[in-house]
Amino acid sequence: MVNERLRAAIYSAGLSIDEVAEALGKDRKTVERWINGHLPYRRNQHAMANLLGADPGYLWPPGTAEQSANLGMAEVLAIWPVRSVVPTRVWVEVFEAAARRIDVLVYAGFWLSEDPAIRKTLLRKARAGVRVRFLLGDPDSAAVALRGREEGIGEAISAKIRNTVHNYRALIEAPNTEFRIHDTTLYNSIYRADDEMLVNNHIYGLPGHMTPLIRLRRVPGAELFAAHLEGFDRVWETAARLENRQVVA
């Protein structure tokens, strides 16, 4: 069903579809889908409303917001109170299912690199044509040093990052694989395989294995999976290739 309120608001603002698309950093087809009734992510709703000087609740009435919330919950497959209770089989199962992409965002993820089953799975997938992208923390960065102080473990995270690089030496050399080093604040660790994702939330002062883990599966039109993937991509774009850094075990 066409969103007549949105179409009228764009017309009243004196904007063309192309101008709206450019202002929001979207393509024309995306804006056309919104006009034709496709529900934008909430952040896009607010960006559009701000551009048009309108109330998002007017452009997308409460019923559509409830629909968005329901879609978000549909993406949640499981929640564990702490990562340490998640069986290894869950991690292997998620990575084994990948046919196109595997993405990992961590500071060290040393525990993951220590598991032979997971290392073998990642290596086999890369050799089979799956694109593997790894983001590790820069061991010399201020962000990693701060996390070490917050967790009360000093330079242990930096040492773990170097050990992780050593553990993944075969994967780093494998085809379809790229490792990068980042210096961003890590709000959560992300482990993505195609349309499934494990998200390890972080809590101030606690190590990752003591904080919650959520398992997501992408649902068209929902926001949780897409928002985390966009976050991964933003970090990826600012990160340096591993071979350009002196990270050694």
N, C-alpha and C positions, 0 to 999 in steps of 0.2 A: 504494500500500500504506500502510495506516494506521501511523503511528509510535507504537506502543504504549508505548515507553519515555517519549516526551514526554508522552503523555496521562496516564500513570501518575504522572509527576513533577509535573505540574500538580495532579492530584488530591491527591497526598501533601502538597503545599505548602499545601493548603487554599484554593486560588485558583480563581475562575471564569474562563472564557474572557474575559469582559468586563474583569475585573480585570487579567488578564495584558496584554490589549490596551492598557488605559489606562496601565499601568506602563511599557510599551515604546513608547508613542506611536504605536501601530498601530491599525488598525480590526479589528473582530471577525473579518471574513471572512479577513483575512491570517493571523491565528492559527489559524483553522480549516483553512486550506490547509496550514499547517505540520504540524498534527496529522494531516492526511490524506495526508502524504507529500511535500509540496512542500518542496524544500530551501531554507532561508533563506540570505540572504547571510551570509558568515562573521561580520561584525560583529553581525548579529542573532542568530546562534547563540550568541556569547559573552554578549550581553546577556540572552538567555533563560536560559542556564545560570547566570549570576550571580544572576538573579532567583529561580531555583528552587534554588540551592545545589547544583547538579549539575555534573558534568564534561561539557563539550560533546562530548568523544569518546565518552561513553556515550550521550548523546542522539542523536548522529549519528555512527555508527561510521566507521572509516577509509575504507571504500569510498565513502561519500558525500562525504568531503573530496576524494578523488581525482577524483570526478565534477565537483566544483566547480572544481578546478584545470583540468580539461580544458575545461570550459565557458569559463573565462577565456581560455585560449589560442585557442579558437575565435573569439573576438571580434577578435583581432589580424589585420588584413589585410596590413599592411606596416610596416616600421620603417626609418627612414633615420638614419644616424649623426649628421647635422647637417641642420638645416632648409634651409640654403641650397642644397642639391642637389635639393630637391623641385621638379619642373617646375611652372610656373604652371598647366598644364593640369589638374593634380591638384586644385588649389584651386578652379578654375572648375568642374570636374566635380562636386566635392562640393557646392558651393553651388547649381549648376544643378539637382541632383537633389532639392532641398528642395521639398516641397509644403505643409508645415505650419509649420515653425519653422527659424529660423537664430539661433544664439546664439554670441556672441563674447566671450571674457574675456581681456583683455590689460592691459598698462599703457599702451602707445602703439599698437602694431601699425601704426606709420607706414608700413612697407614695404607692408603690405596696402592701405592707403588710397591709395598712390601708383600702384597698378596699374589702368589704365583698364578692362581687361576685368573685373576683380573688382568695381570700383565699379559698372559698368554692370549686372553680374549681380545684385548685391545690390539695386540700385535697382529693377530690373525685377521681381525676386521680391517685394519689398515692395508694389509697385503691383499685383501679381497676387494679393495676399491672404496672402502668407506673413508670419507674425509674426516680426519681426526685433528681437532684443534685443542691445544692445551695452553692455559694461562696460569703461570706460576708467579708468585710474588718475587719482586726484586730483593734478594737477600741483603742488599746494601741500602735499601730505601728507608726513608723515615717512617712510612706507613707500617712496614714489617717490624721495625724497631719499637714503634708505639704499641703494636699488638702484643709483642713480647713483654713489654712492661705491664700492660693491662692484665695479662694472664699470669704475671709474676714468674716468668720463666726466662727472662733476660734474652740472650742471643740464641736460644734453642731453636726458634722458628727458622732463623737464617741457616743454621746448621742442617735442619731438616730439609730445607729447600735444596741445598747442595747434595744431600744424600738422595733426594727424590730424583734429581737430574741423573745421578749415577745409576739408580735403579732402572731408569727408563732409557738407558743408553741405546738399547736395541730398537726401541720404539721411535726414538728421536731420529734414527737413521732410516726408518722404514718409509716406503713410498706413501703418498697421500697424507703425510703427517707434518704438522707445524707446531712448534713450541714457541711461545712468546713470554716475555717477562714484563710484569706490570707493577706499578707503584701506587695503585689506587687503594682507597679504603675498602675493605672487604666487609660488606654488610651481610652477605650470605655466600655460601659455596654452591656452585651449580654443576650438576652432572646430567648432561642431556644426551639422549639417543633418539634421533628422529623425533617422533611426537610424544615421547615420554621424558620426564625430567625428575630428578631427585634434587630437592632444595634443602640445604642444611642452614637453617637460620642461626645467627650468631647473637649471643647475649654477653653484655659487657663483663669482662673478668673471667669468663668461662671458656675452656677449650672446646673445639668443635664437637668432640665425641660426647660432650655433656649437654648438648643443645638439640632442639627439635629437628626432625627431618620430615619433609612432606614429599609425597610421590604424586606427580601430576601427569595427566594425559591431555594433550591439546584438544580443545573443543572449538570448532569454528564459531567466531563471534564472541568468545569469552576472553578474559583479560589476563589471568594469572600466568599462564604459560608464556604468552606473548610478551608480557611486561618483563619477565625474567630474561627471556631470550634477547630482548632489546638491550637490557642492561649488559648482558654478556658481550653483545656486539659493540657497544660503546667502549667497553674496556679493551676489547680486541683492537679496535682502531687506534688506540693511543699507546699500545704496548710495543716493545722492541723485540725483534727476532732474537731467539736464544743464542744463535751463533755469533751475534754481534756483541754479546756480553761475556765477561770472564766469570762464569759460574762453574765452579769445579767442586767435586766432592772432597 
